[in-house]
Amino acid sequence: MNELKSIVKNLISHKHEEEWFEFKVNWFESHALGEYISGMSNAAAMVGEEYAYFVWGVENNTHIIKGTTFDIHQDVRNEPLKHYLARMVKPDISFDFHEMELEGKRIVVLVIPAAKTVPTAFDRVRYLRIGSSKVNLMEYPERESRLFDILKNGFPTIENTESEFQDLTFNKLFVYYEAKGITLNKRTFKKNLGLLTKDGKYNLMAQLLSDNSHIPVRFSLFSGESKSTTMYSVREFGNTCLLYSLDDVLRYGEVLNIPQADERNRIVERKEVPLFHAEAYREAVINAFVHNLWIDGNAPMFTGFRDRLEILSRGHLPPKQTVEGFFAGESVPVNQKLSDIFLQLHISERSGRGVPKITELYGEDCIELRENSIVVTIPFERLETKVYAPVGNENVPDRTEIPSVGTEIPPVDTKIPPDRNEKSMVKEPDMGERILRFCVEAKNIQEIMEHLGYRDKKTVRKYLTPLLQQGRISMTIPDKPNSKNQKYITIK
C-alpha cells in the first residue's frame, strides 16, 4: 500500500494528466468507467507503462487532494460493480480497486494492467485514450496498427527497432574505443554492444554508432531571448558516429563559455567568471544524448539565446521513473544499452548526480518536464554593464541589452539627456547588492523576484546563485535547497 501511495503522489506531481492516468473526485458512470479501463489499458501499453491508474479523490485540473465518497462496493443493476466490469472487459486483465488515505482524506485507486497480447476491450469495443479523450480504436487505424506491433514485439526501443540502413560501417567506433584504451573484437562487437535485432539485422543503436548515423544534431544561436529574434548561427554536428557528435557538442560548449573579466571589488588579481557552469552543461548534454527517444529519428535540440542555453531531449520520463526520483538522481535509463556503452567509455558514471548537480545550481525550475520532451535551461551569468535610473526608483530592473555570444558589443551611450542633469541621476544598484539589502530579513524567491521587477525565477537565480557561492547570502533550510519553504537571508 505504501508503494501505491508513492505512485499516486508521483501522479499528482505531474503538471498535466497523461493517457495512462486520470483524476476524478466523486464521478461515476458504470459504462463510461468500463470504457476508461479499456482505453487506459491500451494507452499504457502504447507508452510502455506497466499499469494505468484511475484515481478518485483528486481534483482533475488542480491535482488538489479533495477526498472522495466513491463506493467501490456499489451495485450496477443488482450486480456488484467489480463483477460487472470484469464480465464486460476482455481479455481478463485483473484490474483491482484500492482504498487509502492521503493527507487525512479517503482516496480510491483503480489499478489497470496494460494490455499484453491483444488490445483490451469493453463491451466488445476496443478503446484508446488520446489526450483526455476516449476514442474507438478502430477509427484510428495507424494507432491500432502500432498498438498491435507493440503487443507483438514489445515497446519500441533503439535495440529492437530495425534500422532502415543495413549497409553500415563502424570504422569511427573502433577508433573511438582505441582512443579510450579498449580494443573491440571485430567478430563479436555487434553482439557484445547489442547492435543487432533478434532477427540479426542492424538495429537503430547500430545506426547511431555507425560512421553515418543519418541523424542531424544541430546547435542554433539566436540574438535575443526567443526564437522570434534573428538566428545568426547554426552548427551541424550530426550524421556521424553518435560518440563524435557528443564530443563536438561538448567542445562547442567550451567555445561558447567565454571567460569574463570580473573587475568588481578588484584588489590585485583580476578574476575570470565563465558565462555558465561548465559541469552543469556537460551533465545536461550527456543526459540529453543517452536519454533521448531516438526511435522517432530526431536528435536532442541545442539552442543558445542572449541570456541562456536550452537543451531539449525528446521523450518523457521512462516507465518506473517518478518525478520525485528523477530530481533525486535515481537514474532509470531510457536506452539501457547505450547507457552501458557510455559507462564503459567513462563518458558517464551512472552515479545519478547529474540532475541534482544542475538543480543545486539553478533550482528545479531550470528543468521542465513537458509532455513529449525534457528541457534543461542553463542561465548565463553575465557581468552586465550598469545602467542609470531615476533617484529612488529601486524597482526598475537592469534592462541593459547584452548581445548574444559571438556578437560585437555596441558602445554604451553615456551622454546625459538634455532634459536631465547629473544631480538628478544616480547609478542603479547592482542586482546582487539589491538582493543583499532586501534580504536583511529572510525572503523567498517569489518575494525577491517581485522586488527586482522580474516575472520569472530563472532570471533571479542567475543573480542569487553567485551570492550563495560567495557566502554572502545563505538558505534558511540549507539541507533541503529545493524546499518550497526555502528563504534567503543576507549574511552580516
C-alpha positions as CSV (number, residue, x, y, z in Angstrom):
1,M,0.0,0.0,0.0
2,N,2.9,2.4,0.7
3,E,4.2,1.8,-2.8
4,L,0.8,2.7,-4.2
5,K,0.7,5.8,-2.1
6,S,4.1,6.8,-3.6
7,I,2.8,6.2,-7.1
8,V,-0.3,8.4,-6.5
9,K,1.8,11.2,-5.1
10,N,4.0,11.0,-8.2
11,L,1.0,11.1,-10.5
12,I,-0.2,14.2,-8.6
13,S,3.2,15.9,-9.1
14,H,2.7,15.8,-12.9
15,K,1.7,19.1,-14.4
16,H,-0.9,17.5,-16.6
17,E,-2.8,14.2,-16.9
18,E,-1.5,11.7,-19.4
19,E,-3.3,9.0,-21.3
20,W,-2.4,6.4,-18.6
21,F,-3.8,8.1,-15.5
22,E,-6.9,10.0,-14.7
23,F,-8.2,12.0,-11.7
24,K,-11.8,12.4,-10.5
25,V,-13.4,13.4,-7.2
26,N,-16.7,11.7,-7.0
27,W,-17.5,11.0,-10.6
28,F,-19.2,7.7,-11.5
29,E,-20.9,6.2,-14.6
30,S,-20.6,2.5,-14.9
31,H,-20.4,2.1,-18.7
32,A,-18.0,5.0,-19.1
33,L,-15.8,3.6,-16.4
34,G,-15.5,0.4,-18.4
35,E,-14.5,2.4,-21.5
36,Y,-11.8,4.1,-19.4
37,I,-10.5,0.7,-18.4
38,S,-10.2,-0.4,-22.0
39,G,-8.8,2.9,-23.2
40,M,-6.2,3.4,-20.4
41,S,-5.1,-0.2,-20.6
42,N,-4.3,0.2,-24.3
43,A,-2.8,3.6,-23.8
44,A,-0.4,2.3,-21.1
45,A,0.8,-0.4,-23.5
46,M,1.4,2.3,-26.2
47,V,3.7,4.3,-23.9
48,G,5.5,1.4,-22.3
49,E,3.8,1.7,-18.8
50,E,3.1,-1.4,-16.9
51,Y,-0.1,-0.1,-15.4
52,A,-2.7,2.7,-15.8
53,Y,-4.3,4.4,-12.8
54,F,-7.8,5.9,-12.3
55,V,-7.8,7.9,-9.1
56,W,-10.8,9.2,-7.2
57,G,-10.4,12.0,-4.6
58,V,-8.1,14.3,-6.6
59,E,-9.3,17.3,-8.4
60,N,-8.8,17.0,-12.2
61,N,-7.4,20.4,-13.0
62,T,-5.6,21.4,-9.9
63,H,-4.4,18.0,-8.7
64,I,-5.5,19.0,-5.2
65,I,-6.4,16.1,-2.8
66,K,-10.1,16.5,-2.0
67,G,-11.1,13.1,-0.8
68,T,-13.9,11.0,-2.3
69,T,-17.2,9.3,-1.4
70,F,-17.0,6.9,-4.4
71,D,-18.3,3.5,-3.3
72,I,-16.4,0.6,-4.8
73,H,-18.9,-1.9,-3.3
74,Q,-22.0,-0.4,-5.1
75,D,-24.1,-2.4,-7.5
76,V,-24.9,-1.9,-11.1
77,R,-28.4,-3.2,-11.8
78,N,-28.2,-5.6,-8.9
79,E,-24.7,-6.8,-9.9
80,P,-21.5,-5.8,-7.9
81,L,-19.6,-3.1,-9.8
82,K,-16.3,-5.1,-9.9
83,H,-18.1,-8.2,-11.3
84,Y,-20.0,-6.1,-13.8
85,L,-16.8,-4.5,-15.1
86,A,-14.8,-7.8,-15.1
87,R,-17.6,-9.5,-17.1
88,M,-17.5,-6.8,-19.8
89,V,-13.7,-6.4,-20.0
90,K,-12.0,-8.8,-22.4
91,P,-9.5,-10.3,-22.1
92,D,-9.4,-10.5,-18.3
93,I,-6.6,-8.1,-17.2
94,S,-7.2,-8.5,-13.4
95,F,-7.8,-4.8,-12.6
96,D,-8.4,-4.0,-8.9
97,F,-9.7,-1.3,-6.6
98,H,-7.7,0.0,-3.6
99,E,-8.7,2.4,-0.8
100,M,-6.1,4.5,1.0
101,E,-5.7,7.7,3.0
102,L,-3.7,10.7,1.8
103,E,-3.4,13.9,3.8
104,G,-6.1,12.6,6.0
105,K,-8.6,12.1,3.1
106,R,-10.0,9.0,1.5
107,I,-8.6,8.1,-1.9
108,V,-9.7,5.2,-4.2
109,V,-7.4,3.9,-6.9
110,L,-8.3,1.6,-9.8
111,V,-5.1,-0.1,-10.9
112,I,-5.4,-1.2,-14.6
113,P,-2.8,-3.5,-16.1
114,A,-1.5,-2.6,-19.5
115,A,-2.7,-4.7,-22.5
116,K,-0.4,-7.7,-23.0
117,T,-1.1,-9.9,-26.0
118,V,-4.2,-8.3,-27.6
119,P,-5.9,-4.9,-27.1
120,T,-8.2,-4.6,-24.1
121,A,-11.9,-4.2,-25.0
122,F,-15.0,-3.3,-23.0
123,D,-18.5,-4.4,-24.2
124,R,-16.8,-5.7,-27.4
125,V,-15.3,-2.4,-28.3
126,R,-11.6,-1.5,-28.1
127,Y,-11.0,2.0,-26.8
128,L,-7.9,4.2,-26.7
129,R,-7.1,7.3,-24.8
130,I,-5.8,10.2,-26.9
131,G,-5.1,13.1,-24.7
132,S,-8.0,13.3,-22.2
133,S,-10.5,11.7,-24.7
134,K,-11.7,8.1,-25.1
135,V,-12.0,7.0,-28.7
136,N,-12.9,3.9,-30.6
137,L,-9.5,2.3,-31.6
138,M,-10.9,1.1,-35.0
139,E,-11.4,4.8,-36.0
140,Y,-7.6,5.3,-35.8
141,P,-6.1,2.5,-37.9
142,E,-2.5,3.8,-37.7
143,R,-2.6,3.8,-33.9
144,E,-4.3,0.4,-33.9
145,S,-1.5,-1.0,-36.1
146,R,1.1,0.5,-33.8
147,L,-0.5,-1.0,-30.7
148,F,-0.6,-4.5,-32.3
149,D,3.0,-4.1,-33.2
150,I,3.9,-3.1,-29.6
151,L,1.9,-6.1,-28.2
152,K,3.7,-8.4,-30.6
153,N,7.3,-7.1,-30.5
154,G,7.4,-5.0,-27.3
155,F,7.6,-1.3,-26.7
156,P,9.9,0.1,-29.5
157,T,13.5,0.9,-28.4
158,I,16.8,1.6,-30.2
159,E,17.6,-2.1,-29.5
160,N,14.5,-3.8,-31.0
161,T,13.8,-1.3,-33.8
162,E,15.4,-2.3,-37.1
163,S,17.4,0.4,-38.9
164,E,16.3,1.3,-42.4
165,F,20.0,1.3,-43.3
166,Q,21.7,-2.1,-43.4
167,D,25.0,-1.1,-45.1
168,L,26.5,0.3,-42.0
169,T,30.3,0.6,-41.3
170,F,31.9,1.2,-37.9
171,N,35.5,2.5,-38.5
172,K,35.0,5.6,-36.3
173,L,33.6,3.5,-33.5
174,F,36.7,1.3,-33.5
175,V,38.9,4.4,-33.4
176,Y,37.0,5.9,-30.6
177,Y,37.3,2.8,-28.5
178,E,41.0,2.6,-29.3
179,A,41.5,6.2,-28.1
180,K,39.9,5.1,-24.8
181,G,42.3,2.2,-24.5
182,I,39.7,-0.5,-25.3
183,T,40.0,-2.9,-28.3
184,L,36.8,-4.1,-29.9
185,N,36.7,-7.7,-31.3
186,K,35.7,-7.4,-34.9
187,R,33.9,-10.7,-34.8
188,T,31.8,-10.2,-31.7
189,F,31.4,-6.4,-31.2
190,K,28.0,-6.4,-32.9
191,K,26.6,-8.9,-30.4
192,N,28.5,-7.6,-27.4
193,L,27.4,-4.0,-27.9
194,G,23.8,-5.0,-28.7
195,L,23.8,-3.7,-32.3
196,L,21.5,-6.5,-33.7
197,T,17.8,-7.2,-33.5
198,K,16.6,-10.7,-32.6
199,D,16.4,-11.3,-36.4
200,G,20.1,-10.5,-36.9
201,K,19.5,-7.1,-38.6
202,Y,21.2,-3.9,-37.6
203,N,19.1,-2.0,-35.0
204,L,18.7,1.7,-34.5
205,M,21.6,1.8,-32.0
206,A,23.9,0.3,-34.6
207,Q,22.8,3.2,-36.9
208,L,23.6,5.7,-34.2
209,L,27.1,4.3,-33.6
210,S,27.9,3.8,-37.3
211,D,30.1,6.1,-39.4
212,N,27.0,7.8,-40.6
213,S,24.1,8.0,-38.2
214,H,21.8,9.6,-40.8
215,I,20.5,11.9,-38.0
216,P,21.4,15.6,-37.8
217,V,22.4,17.2,-34.5
218,R,22.2,21.0,-34.6
219,F,23.2,23.8,-32.3
220,S,21.3,27.1,-33.1
221,L,22.2,30.5,-31.7
222,F,19.7,33.4,-31.6
223,S,20.4,37.1,-31.0
224,G,17.6,37.6,-28.5
225,E,15.7,35.8,-25.8
226,S,13.3,33.9,-28.1
227,K,13.3,32.1,-31.5
228,S,11.4,35.0,-33.0
229,T,14.7,37.0,-32.9
230,T,17.5,36.8,-35.5
231,M,19.2,33.4,-35.8
232,Y,22.8,34.1,-36.7
233,S,24.4,30.7,-36.4
234,V,23.6,27.0,-36.9
235,R,26.3,24.4,-36.3
236,E,25.9,20.9,-37.6
237,F,27.3,18.1,-35.5
238,G,25.3,15.1,-36.7
239,N,25.4,12.5,-39.5
240,T,28.4,10.8,-37.9
241,C,29.0,8.3,-35.1
242,L,27.0,9.5,-32.1
243,L,30.0,9.5,-29.8
244,Y,31.8,12.0,-32.0
245,S,28.6,14.2,-32.2
246,L,28.5,14.2,-28.4
247,D,32.2,15.3,-28.2
248,D,31.6,18.0,-30.7
249,V,28.6,19.4,-28.8
250,L,30.6,19.4,-25.6
251,R,33.6,21.1,-27.2
252,Y,31.3,23.7,-28.8
253,G,30.0,24.5,-25.3
254,E,33.6,25.2,-24.3
255,V,33.9,27.7,-27.2
256,L,30.6,29.5,-26.1
257,N,31.6,29.6,-22.4
258,I,33.5,32.9,-22.7
259,P,35.6,33.8,-19.6
260,Q,34.5,37.3,-18.4
261,A,36.9,39.6,-16.7
262,D,35.5,40.5,-13.3
263,E,36.7,43.9,-12.2
264,R,34.3,44.1,-9.3
265,N,36.0,44.5,-5.9
266,R,39.3,44.0,-7.6
267,I,42.4,44.4,-5.3
268,V,45.3,42.7,-7.0
269,E,44.4,40.0,-9.5
270,R,41.5,40.1,-11.9
271,K,39.1,37.2,-11.6
272,E,37.6,35.5,-14.6
273,V,34.0,34.4,-14.5
274,P,32.7,31.8,-17.0
275,L,29.4,32.6,-18.8
276,F,27.8,29.4,-17.4
277,H,28.7,26.5,-15.3
278,A,30.7,24.0,-17.4
279,E,29.9,20.9,-15.4
280,A,26.2,21.6,-15.4
281,Y,26.3,21.9,-19.2
282,R,28.3,18.7,-19.6
283,E,25.8,16.7,-17.4
284,A,22.8,18.2,-19.3
285,V,24.3,17.3,-22.7
286,I,25.3,13.8,-21.8
287,N,21.8,13.2,-20.3
288,A,20.2,14.5,-23.4
289,F,22.1,12.1,-25.6
290,V,21.7,9.0,-23.5
291,H,18.0,9.5,-22.6
292,N,16.8,10.9,-25.9
293,L,14.0,9.0,-27.6
294,W,15.9,8.2,-30.8
295,I,13.3,6.0,-32.3
296,D,11.4,8.9,-33.8
297,G,14.5,9.9,-35.8
298,N,15.1,13.2,-34.0
299,A,18.2,14.2,-32.1
300,P,18.3,16.4,-29.0
301,M,18.0,20.1,-29.8
302,F,20.5,22.7,-28.5
303,T,19.7,26.4,-28.6
304,G,21.5,29.4,-27.4
305,F,19.8,32.7,-26.6
306,R,21.1,36.0,-25.3
307,D,20.5,35.0,-21.7
308,R,20.6,31.2,-21.6
309,L,21.2,27.8,-23.2
310,E,18.3,25.3,-23.7
311,I,19.0,21.6,-24.0
312,L,16.0,19.6,-25.2
313,S,15.8,15.8,-25.3
314,R,12.9,14.0,-27.0
315,G,10.6,11.8,-25.0
316,H,9.5,11.8,-21.4
317,L,10.4,10.0,-18.1
318,P,10.8,6.3,-18.6
319,P,8.4,3.7,-17.1
320,K,9.1,3.1,-13.4
321,Q,10.7,6.6,-13.1
322,T,8.9,9.1,-10.9
323,V,9.2,12.8,-10.9
324,E,10.5,12.7,-7.3
325,G,13.0,10.0,-8.2
326,F,14.2,12.0,-11.3
327,F,15.0,15.1,-9.3
328,A,16.6,13.0,-6.5
329,G,19.0,11.4,-9.0
330,E,17.5,7.9,-9.1
331,S,18.5,7.3,-12.7
332,V,16.4,5.0,-14.8
333,P,18.0,4.8,-18.3
334,V,15.7,5.3,-21.3
335,N,18.3,3.5,-23.5
336,Q,19.9,0.9,-21.3
337,K,22.4,-0.5,-23.8
338,L,23.5,3.0,-24.9
339,S,23.8,3.9,-21.2
340,D,26.1,0.8,-20.7
341,I,28.3,2.0,-23.6
342,F,28.7,5.5,-22.1
343,L,29.6,3.9,-18.8
344,Q,32.1,1.6,-20.4
345,L,33.8,4.5,-22.1
346,H,33.8,6.6,-18.9
347,I,31.6,9.2,-20.6
348,S,29.1,8.9,-17.7
349,E,29.4,7.3,-14.3
350,R,25.8,6.5,-13.6
351,S,26.1,8.0,-10.1
352,G,22.8,9.8,-10.5
353,R,24.4,13.1,-9.6
354,G,23.7,14.9,-13.0
355,V,20.2,16.2,-12.3
356,P,20.9,17.0,-8.6
357,K,24.0,18.9,-9.6
358,I,22.1,21.0,-12.1
359,T,19.2,21.7,-9.7
360,E,21.6,22.6,-6.9
361,L,23.0,25.4,-9.1
362,Y,19.8,26.6,-10.7
363,G,16.9,25.1,-8.9
364,E,14.2,22.6,-10.1
365,D,12.6,25.3,-12.2
366,C,15.5,25.0,-14.7
367,I,14.2,21.6,-15.8
368,E,10.9,21.5,-17.4
369,L,9.1,18.1,-17.9
370,R,6.9,18.6,-21.0
371,E,4.5,16.1,-22.5
372,N,7.0,14.9,-25.2
373,S,10.3,16.4,-24.1
374,I,12.5,17.4,-21.2
375,V,14.2,20.8,-21.4
376,V,17.1,21.9,-19.2
377,T,17.7,25.7,-19.1
378,I,21.2,26.9,-18.2
379,P,21.1,30.7,-17.5
380,F,24.1,32.9,-18.3
381,E,25.9,34.7,-15.5
382,R,26.7,37.9,-17.4
383,L,28.8,40.7,-15.9
384,E,26.4,43.3,-17.2
385,T,27.1,47.0,-17.9
386,K,25.4,49.3,-15.3
387,V,22.5,51.5,-16.4
388,Y,21.2,54.7,-14.9
389,A,17.8,55.2,-13.3
390,P,16.0,58.0,-11.5
391,V,16.6,58.6,-7.9
392,G,14.5,56.5,-5.5
393,N,13.3,54.1,-8.2
394,E,14.6,50.8,-6.8
395,N,12.2,48.6,-8.6
396,V,13.5,49.3,-12.1
397,P,15.3,46.2,-13.2
398,D,18.6,46.3,-15.2
399,R,17.3,46.2,-18.8
400,T,20.7,46.8,-20.5
401,E,20.8,45.0,-23.8
402,I,23.6,42.5,-23.7
403,P,24.4,40.9,-27.1
404,S,24.5,37.2,-27.5
405,V,27.6,35.1,-27.6
406,G,29.7,35.8,-30.7
407,T,28.2,39.3,-31.4
408,E,30.0,42.6,-31.2
409,I,29.2,44.6,-28.1
410,P,28.0,48.1,-29.1
411,P,29.4,51.1,-27.3
412,V,27.5,52.4,-24.3
413,D,26.0,55.8,-24.7
414,T,27.0,57.8,-21.6
415,K,25.5,61.1,-22.7
416,I,23.0,62.7,-20.3
417,P,19.7,63.6,-22.0
418,P,19.3,67.4,-22.3
419,D,16.2,67.5,-20.0
420,R,18.2,66.0,-17.1
421,N,21.3,66.9,-15.2
422,E,23.9,64.9,-13.3
423,K,22.3,65.7,-9.9
424,S,19.1,64.0,-10.9
425,M,20.8,60.8,-12.0
426,V,22.5,58.0,-9.9
427,K,23.7,54.6,-10.8
428,E,21.2,51.9,-10.2
429,P,22.4,49.5,-7.5
430,D,24.0,46.2,-8.7
431,M,21.4,43.4,-8.7
432,G,23.4,41.4,-6.2
433,E,23.6,44.4,-3.8
434,R,19.8,45.0,-4.2
435,I,19.2,41.4,-3.2
436,L,21.6,41.6,-0.2
437,R,19.8,44.8,1.0
438,F,16.4,43.3,0.5
439,C,17.2,40.0,2.3
440,V,18.3,41.6,5.6
441,E,15.2,39.8,6.7
442,A,14.6,36.3,5.2
443,K,12.7,36.4,1.9
444,N,11.6,33.7,-0.5
445,I,12.3,33.6,-4.2
446,Q,8.9,35.0,-5.1
447,E,9.4,38.0,-2.9
448,I,12.9,38.6,-4.4
449,M,11.5,38.3,-7.9
450,E,8.7,40.8,-7.3
451,H,11.2,43.2,-5.6
452,L,13.5,43.2,-8.6
453,G,10.6,43.6,-11.0
454,Y,11.1,40.3,-12.9
455,R,8.5,37.9,-13.9
456,D,10.4,34.6,-13.9
457,K,12.6,32.9,-11.3
458,K,15.3,31.8,-13.7
459,T,16.5,35.4,-14.2
460,V,16.5,36.0,-10.5
461,R,18.5,32.8,-9.8
462,K,21.4,34.0,-12.1
463,Y,21.9,36.8,-9.6
464,L,21.2,34.8,-6.5
465,T,23.4,31.8,-7.3
466,P,26.7,33.8,-7.2
467,L,25.8,35.3,-3.8
468,L,25.2,31.8,-2.4
469,Q,28.6,30.6,-3.9
470,Q,30.4,33.6,-2.4
471,G,28.9,33.1,1.0
472,R,27.2,36.5,1.0
473,I,23.7,35.1,1.4
474,S,22.5,31.8,2.9
475,M,19.5,29.5,2.7
476,T,17.2,29.2,5.8
477,I,16.9,25.5,5.0
478,P,20.4,24.5,3.7
479,D,19.9,20.8,3.9
480,K,16.8,21.0,1.6
481,P,17.8,23.5,-1.1
482,N,14.7,22.9,-3.2
483,S,12.2,23.1,-0.4
484,K,9.0,25.1,-1.1
485,N,9.6,26.9,2.2
486,Q,13.1,28.0,1.3
487,K,14.1,31.5,2.1
488,Y,17.3,33.5,1.7
489,I,18.9,35.8,4.2
490,T,21.9,38.1,4.0
491,I,25.0,37.1,6.0
492,K,26.0,40.2,8.0
